[in-house]
Amino acid sequence: MSSIRVKRIALIAIPVLIVLLVVVLLLFNHNNNIDLEGPIGELDANEANSAAFAQFYPAHWDSYMTNADNIEQPSHFEHKPYLKDIYAGFGFAAEYNEPRSHLYTIEDILKIDPARKKAGASCFTCKSTQVPAMMEKYGDDYYLMSFDDIKDEFTEPIGCLDCHDPKTMDLKISRPALKEALERQGRDLDKLSQQEMRSLVCAQCHVTYYFYPETKRITFPWDKGVKADNILEYYDELGYSEWVHPNSGAGLVKPRHAEYETFLESTHQSAGLSCADCHMPYTVVGNKKVSSHKWQSPLNNIEQSCMNCHRNNSDWLLDRVNTIQSQTKQSQDLAAAAVVNAIYEIEKAAQAANVNETKLAEARKLHREAQWYLDFIIVTNGYGFHNPTETLNNLNIAMDKGYKASQLAREARD
């Protein structure tokens, strides 16, 4: 074959090979690139039905729907029988169950014991995507409505609208209590970072709160700080008690699931992590990158939740978590025993003739404090893992104050 013919063939073959190579690369990249799903459509600005998001975000929707698998709802009394003594005179003494997943919030709240319905319509505030619309519809009267007055208006459980702007899918704060608390702290809501928002959307509900006297408006008691001692100081200065314990006579305050407050200043938060980094890790579905919307313990998907940062093997991590949680449970039970003992020592003192009223009052004050620090841990998910140091410190304070309350009660009746 002449050199001229070879050159001609080469001039034709080389461009053809280049075109084929480009086509192959394009096809390969098309099928192997990992893209973040959405946004690919626009929804109504107030779309409360999460199913409407499914057509635009199918992988996220499938992930969200896996929460339906979480159907267990054991009673806290099974492993913490002392709660009946601690919560005596309050609705939680009648019933206190572990929550099922976010998909069951409406179904489950409609079944709660009547003793827990006294908070009224506010019970629904963290249970439905329809809450903002109800607040707009009824204004401040929303907080004053009874449970039964409004229960039939809620049909949608926790879902997309609670955390996302349907038009852009940007994270948003939809509950006024958090906005108001941040504003009182001097925070500029327009300058919150994306990483902060990945925790703050959780902090709309996974926090402690109370119903402001008279208005019953849901309020976050963060004005003096977000830690257990700061919040108790806030209540003490306000002179606020939710109920009086029928045995000890102490005025008590009930903390609620303070996951966000406990997480702040923890090792993970100080390292720059958010709630979503551990509880909503990124996963790959086909060629789409999806933030998992199955809200669960990171231990259930430890490879995605933990191993991106930790270089220890998963067995070591599991052992570490188990150690923290078992130590927390042990200290929690010991602190609870001290508080329960204080309750009945104070009751005996109150019934004694010629009781020292000054010491009795101080014992009741110590019961209030001991139970606050203990309950702050009991109601917070994670069994201490969100902040082990702070958790054990609060339990030590509860134990110490419980023992001191018992001692003062005995002295009061001597």
C-alpha positions as CSV (number, residue, x, y, z in Angstrom):
1,M,0.0,0.0,0.0
2,S,1.4,3.3,-1.0
3,S,2.3,5.9,1.6
4,I,-0.2,8.4,0.0
5,R,-3.0,5.9,0.4
6,V,-2.1,5.3,4.0
7,K,-2.2,9.0,4.7
8,R,-5.6,9.3,3.1
9,I,-7.0,6.5,5.3
10,A,-5.4,8.0,8.3
11,L,-7.0,11.4,7.5
12,I,-10.4,9.7,7.5
13,A,-9.9,7.2,10.3
14,I,-8.4,9.6,12.9
15,P,-11.3,12.0,13.0
16,V,-13.8,9.1,13.1
17,L,-11.9,7.6,16.0
18,I,-11.9,11.0,17.8
19,V,-15.7,11.4,17.3
20,L,-16.3,7.9,18.6
21,L,-14.1,8.5,21.6
22,V,-16.0,11.8,22.4
23,V,-19.3,10.0,22.1
24,V,-18.2,7.2,24.4
25,L,-16.9,9.7,27.0
26,L,-20.2,11.6,26.8
27,L,-22.2,8.5,27.3
28,F,-20.0,7.3,30.1
29,N,-20.2,10.7,31.9
30,H,-24.0,10.9,31.3
31,N,-24.4,7.5,33.0
32,N,-21.9,7.9,35.8
33,N,-21.9,11.5,36.9
34,I,-23.5,12.0,40.4
35,D,-25.8,15.0,40.3
36,L,-27.8,16.5,43.2
37,E,-31.5,15.9,42.6
38,G,-33.6,19.0,41.8
39,P,-35.0,21.5,41.7
40,I,-36.7,20.5,38.5
41,G,-40.2,22.0,39.0
42,E,-42.0,24.7,40.9
43,L,-44.8,24.1,43.5
44,D,-47.3,26.4,45.1
45,A,-45.6,28.5,47.8
46,N,-47.9,27.0,50.5
47,E,-48.0,23.4,49.3
48,A,-48.7,21.5,52.5
49,N,-49.2,18.1,50.9
50,S,-45.8,16.5,50.7
51,A,-46.9,14.0,48.1
52,A,-47.0,16.9,45.6
53,F,-43.2,17.1,45.8
54,A,-42.8,13.5,44.7
55,Q,-43.1,14.2,41.0
56,F,-40.2,16.7,41.1
57,Y,-38.0,14.9,43.7
58,P,-38.7,11.2,43.4
59,A,-35.5,10.0,45.0
60,H,-36.0,12.3,48.0
61,W,-39.7,11.3,48.2
62,D,-38.8,7.6,48.2
63,S,-36.3,8.3,51.0
64,Y,-38.9,10.2,53.0
65,M,-41.4,7.4,52.6
66,T,-39.1,4.9,54.2
67,N,-39.9,6.5,57.5
68,A,-43.1,4.5,57.4
69,D,-41.0,1.5,58.5
70,N,-40.5,3.0,62.0
71,I,-43.7,1.8,63.7
72,E,-42.4,0.9,67.2
73,Q,-43.8,3.0,70.0
74,P,-42.8,1.5,73.3
75,S,-43.6,3.3,76.6
76,H,-40.8,5.2,78.3
77,F,-42.1,3.6,81.5
78,E,-40.8,0.2,80.5
79,H,-37.1,1.2,81.1
80,K,-37.7,4.3,83.3
81,P,-40.5,3.3,85.7
82,Y,-39.5,6.2,88.0
83,L,-41.1,8.6,85.6
84,K,-44.5,8.0,87.1
85,D,-43.2,9.3,90.4
86,I,-41.4,12.2,88.8
87,Y,-44.2,13.3,86.6
88,A,-47.0,12.8,89.2
89,G,-49.7,15.4,88.8
90,F,-48.8,16.1,85.2
91,G,-50.1,14.6,81.9
92,F,-46.9,12.7,81.2
93,A,-47.5,10.5,84.2
94,A,-50.6,9.1,82.4
95,E,-48.8,8.3,79.2
96,Y,-45.3,8.8,77.7
97,N,-44.4,6.8,74.6
98,E,-41.5,6.8,72.3
99,P,-42.5,8.7,69.1
100,R,-42.9,6.8,65.8
101,S,-41.5,8.4,62.7
102,H,-42.5,11.9,61.3
103,L,-45.0,10.3,59.0
104,Y,-47.3,9.3,61.9
105,T,-47.4,12.6,63.8
106,I,-51.1,13.3,63.1
107,E,-52.2,9.8,63.5
108,D,-50.4,9.4,66.9
109,I,-51.3,12.8,68.4
110,L,-55.0,12.1,67.9
111,K,-54.6,9.0,70.1
112,I,-52.8,10.6,73.1
113,D,-54.2,10.3,76.5
114,P,-56.7,13.1,77.4
115,A,-54.5,14.1,80.3
116,R,-51.9,15.3,77.8
117,K,-54.3,17.5,75.7
118,K,-54.4,20.4,78.1
119,A,-51.9,22.4,76.0
120,G,-54.7,22.7,73.4
121,A,-54.0,23.5,69.7
122,S,-50.4,24.1,70.5
123,C,-49.9,20.4,70.7
124,F,-50.1,20.3,66.9
125,T,-47.4,23.0,66.3
126,C,-44.6,20.5,65.5
127,K,-46.8,17.9,64.0
128,S,-48.0,19.2,60.6
129,T,-47.1,21.1,57.5
130,Q,-50.4,22.9,57.9
131,V,-49.5,24.7,61.1
132,P,-48.3,28.0,59.4
133,A,-51.5,28.3,57.5
134,M,-53.5,27.7,60.7
135,M,-51.5,30.3,62.5
136,E,-52.2,32.7,59.7
137,K,-55.9,31.8,59.7
138,Y,-56.5,32.2,63.5
139,G,-53.7,34.6,64.5
140,D,-53.0,34.6,68.2
141,D,-56.2,32.8,68.9
142,Y,-54.5,29.7,67.5
143,Y,-52.6,29.2,70.8
144,L,-55.8,29.6,72.9
145,M,-57.9,27.1,71.0
146,S,-58.6,23.7,72.5
147,F,-57.2,20.4,71.2
148,D,-60.6,19.3,70.1
149,D,-61.5,22.6,68.5
150,I,-58.8,22.3,65.9
151,K,-57.9,18.6,65.6
152,D,-60.1,17.9,62.5
153,E,-58.3,20.6,60.5
154,F,-55.0,18.7,60.5
155,T,-54.5,15.9,57.9
156,E,-50.8,16.3,56.8
157,P,-47.9,15.1,59.0
158,I,-44.5,16.6,59.2
159,G,-43.2,17.0,55.7
160,C,-41.4,19.1,53.0
161,L,-43.1,22.5,53.7
162,D,-41.8,22.5,57.3
163,C,-38.2,22.9,56.1
164,H,-38.2,23.9,52.4
165,D,-39.4,26.8,50.3
166,P,-41.4,24.9,47.6
167,K,-40.4,27.3,44.8
168,T,-36.6,27.1,45.4
169,M,-36.2,24.2,47.8
170,D,-34.0,26.5,50.0
171,L,-34.1,25.7,53.7
172,K,-36.5,28.0,55.6
173,I,-37.7,28.5,59.2
174,S,-41.4,28.1,59.2
175,R,-42.2,28.3,62.9
176,P,-42.5,31.7,64.6
177,A,-41.1,30.6,68.0
178,L,-37.7,29.9,66.6
179,K,-37.6,33.1,64.6
180,E,-38.6,35.1,67.7
181,A,-36.0,33.4,69.9
182,L,-33.2,34.1,67.4
183,E,-34.3,37.7,67.0
184,R,-34.2,38.2,70.8
185,Q,-30.7,36.8,70.7
186,G,-29.8,39.6,68.2
187,R,-29.4,37.1,65.3
188,D,-30.0,38.4,61.8
189,L,-32.2,35.8,60.1
190,D,-31.1,36.9,56.6
191,K,-27.4,36.2,57.4
192,L,-27.8,32.6,58.6
193,S,-25.4,30.3,56.7
194,Q,-26.5,27.2,54.9
195,Q,-24.7,25.0,57.4
196,E,-26.5,26.8,60.3
197,M,-29.8,26.2,58.6
198,R,-29.1,22.5,58.3
199,S,-29.5,22.5,62.1
200,L,-32.0,25.3,62.6
201,V,-34.7,23.6,60.6
202,C,-34.5,20.8,63.1
203,A,-34.4,23.3,66.0
204,Q,-37.9,24.4,65.1
205,C,-39.1,21.3,67.0
206,H,-36.2,19.5,68.6
207,V,-35.9,22.0,71.4
208,T,-37.4,22.8,74.8
209,Y,-40.2,25.3,75.0
210,Y,-43.1,26.5,77.2
211,F,-46.5,28.1,76.8
212,Y,-46.2,31.7,77.8
213,P,-48.6,32.5,80.6
214,E,-52.0,33.9,79.6
215,T,-51.4,33.9,75.9
216,K,-50.2,30.3,75.7
217,R,-47.9,31.3,72.9
218,I,-45.1,28.8,72.3
219,T,-41.9,30.4,73.5
220,F,-38.3,29.2,73.5
221,P,-36.7,30.2,76.9
222,W,-33.3,31.1,75.5
223,D,-33.0,34.7,76.6
224,K,-30.3,33.9,79.2
225,G,-28.7,31.2,77.1
226,V,-29.6,27.8,75.8
227,K,-28.1,25.4,78.4
228,A,-30.0,23.8,81.3
229,D,-28.7,26.2,83.9
230,N,-29.5,29.3,81.7
231,I,-33.0,28.1,81.0
232,L,-33.8,27.3,84.7
233,E,-32.5,30.7,85.6
234,Y,-34.9,32.2,83.1
235,Y,-37.8,30.4,84.6
236,D,-36.8,31.2,88.2
237,E,-36.6,34.9,87.3
238,L,-40.0,34.7,85.7
239,G,-41.4,32.9,88.7
240,Y,-42.8,30.2,86.4
241,S,-43.9,26.7,87.2
242,E,-46.0,24.4,85.0
243,W,-47.4,22.4,87.9
244,V,-47.0,21.6,91.6
245,H,-45.9,18.1,92.5
246,P,-48.7,16.5,94.5
247,N,-46.3,14.7,96.8
248,S,-43.4,17.2,97.4
249,G,-45.4,20.4,96.9
250,A,-42.6,21.8,94.7
251,G,-43.3,24.0,91.7
252,L,-41.8,22.3,88.7
253,V,-41.0,23.1,85.0
254,K,-41.0,20.5,82.3
255,P,-38.2,20.5,79.7
256,R,-38.9,19.1,76.3
257,H,-36.6,17.2,73.9
258,A,-33.6,19.6,74.0
259,E,-31.6,18.0,71.2
260,Y,-30.5,21.3,69.6
261,E,-29.5,23.0,72.9
262,T,-27.5,20.0,73.9
263,F,-25.8,19.7,70.5
264,L,-24.6,23.3,70.7
265,E,-20.9,23.5,71.9
266,S,-20.5,19.7,71.6
267,T,-17.5,18.1,69.9
268,H,-19.4,17.6,66.6
269,Q,-21.0,21.1,66.5
270,S,-17.7,22.7,67.4
271,A,-16.1,20.9,64.4
272,G,-18.6,22.5,62.1
273,L,-21.1,19.7,61.7
274,S,-24.9,20.2,61.6
275,C,-27.7,17.9,62.6
276,A,-28.2,16.9,58.9
277,D,-24.6,15.8,58.5
278,C,-25.2,12.9,60.8
279,H,-29.0,12.3,60.6
280,M,-29.5,13.1,56.9
281,P,-26.2,12.0,55.2
282,Y,-25.9,12.1,51.5
283,T,-26.5,8.9,49.6
284,V,-26.4,7.9,45.9
285,V,-29.6,6.7,44.2
286,G,-28.8,5.8,40.6
287,N,-26.9,8.8,39.3
288,K,-28.5,11.2,41.8
289,K,-27.0,12.5,45.0
290,V,-29.7,12.6,47.7
291,S,-29.8,13.9,51.3
292,S,-31.4,11.0,53.1
293,H,-34.8,11.9,54.4
294,K,-35.1,8.9,56.6
295,W,-34.6,10.4,60.0
296,Q,-33.0,7.8,62.2
297,S,-30.0,7.0,64.4
298,P,-26.7,7.5,62.5
299,L,-25.9,4.0,63.8
300,N,-28.4,2.5,61.4
301,N,-26.3,3.8,58.4
302,I,-22.9,4.2,60.0
303,E,-21.0,4.0,56.7
304,Q,-22.7,7.1,55.3
305,S,-23.2,9.0,58.6
306,C,-19.9,8.5,60.4
307,M,-17.2,7.0,58.2
308,N,-16.9,10.0,56.0
309,C,-15.1,11.7,58.9
310,H,-14.0,9.0,61.3
311,R,-11.1,6.8,60.2
312,N,-11.7,4.3,63.0
313,N,-13.5,1.2,62.0
314,S,-17.3,0.9,62.5
315,D,-16.9,-1.6,65.4
316,W,-14.8,0.8,67.3
317,L,-17.3,3.6,66.7
318,L,-20.2,1.4,67.8
319,D,-18.3,0.4,71.0
320,R,-17.6,4.1,71.7
321,V,-21.3,5.1,71.3
322,N,-22.5,2.1,73.4
323,T,-20.1,3.1,76.2
324,I,-21.3,6.7,76.3
325,Q,-25.0,5.6,76.2
326,S,-24.6,2.9,78.9
327,Q,-22.8,5.3,81.2
328,T,-25.5,7.9,80.6
329,K,-28.3,5.4,81.4
330,Q,-26.5,4.3,84.6
331,S,-26.0,7.9,85.8
332,Q,-29.6,8.8,84.8
333,D,-31.0,5.9,86.8
334,L,-28.9,6.9,89.9
335,A,-30.0,10.5,89.6
336,A,-33.6,9.5,89.2
337,A,-33.4,7.4,92.4
338,A,-32.0,10.5,94.3
339,V,-34.9,12.7,93.0
340,V,-37.6,10.1,93.7
341,N,-36.2,9.7,97.2
342,A,-36.3,13.5,97.7
343,I,-39.9,13.6,96.7
344,Y,-41.0,11.2,99.4
345,E,-38.7,12.6,102.0
346,I,-40.2,16.1,101.4
347,E,-43.7,14.6,101.6
348,K,-42.9,13.1,105.0
349,A,-41.5,16.4,106.2
350,A,-44.6,18.3,105.1
351,Q,-46.8,16.0,107.1
352,A,-44.7,16.2,110.2
353,A,-45.7,18.3,113.2
354,N,-43.7,21.4,113.9
355,V,-41.9,21.1,110.6
356,N,-39.2,23.7,109.9
357,E,-40.8,25.6,107.1
358,T,-37.6,27.4,106.0
359,K,-35.8,24.1,105.5
360,L,-38.9,22.5,103.9
361,A,-39.0,25.4,101.4
362,E,-35.3,25.0,100.6
363,A,-35.8,21.2,100.1
364,R,-38.7,21.9,97.6
365,K,-36.4,24.4,95.7
366,L,-33.7,21.7,95.5
367,H,-36.3,19.2,94.2
368,R,-37.3,21.7,91.5
369,E,-33.7,22.1,90.5
370,A,-32.8,18.4,90.7
371,Q,-35.7,17.3,88.6
372,W,-35.1,20.0,86.0
373,Y,-31.5,18.9,85.4
374,L,-32.5,15.2,85.4
375,D,-35.5,15.6,83.1
376,F,-33.4,17.8,80.7
377,I,-31.4,14.6,80.0
378,I,-34.3,12.1,80.1
379,V,-36.3,13.8,77.4
380,T,-33.4,14.5,75.1
381,N,-32.8,11.8,72.4
382,G,-29.4,10.1,72.0
383,Y,-28.8,9.0,75.6
384,G,-26.0,11.5,76.0
385,F,-24.3,11.1,72.7
386,H,-25.1,14.6,71.4
387,N,-22.9,16.0,74.2
388,P,-21.5,13.4,76.7
389,T,-19.7,15.9,78.9
390,E,-22.6,18.2,79.4
391,T,-25.0,15.3,79.8
392,L,-23.0,13.7,82.6
393,N,-22.5,17.1,84.3
394,N,-26.2,17.7,84.3
395,L,-26.9,14.3,85.8
396,N,-24.3,14.8,88.5
397,I,-25.9,18.1,89.4
398,A,-29.3,16.4,89.6
399,M,-27.9,13.7,91.8
400,D,-26.2,16.1,94.2
401,K,-29.3,18.4,94.5
402,G,-31.6,15.3,95.0
403,Y,-29.5,14.1,97.9
404,K,-29.3,17.5,99.4
405,A,-33.1,17.9,99.1
406,S,-33.6,14.6,101.0
407,Q,-31.1,15.7,103.7
408,L,-32.9,19.0,104.2
409,A,-36.2,17.3,104.3
410,R,-35.1,15.0,107.1
411,E,-33.6,18.0,109.0
412,A,-36.9,19.9,108.6
413,R,-38.8,17.3,110.5
414,D,-36.3,16.5,113.2
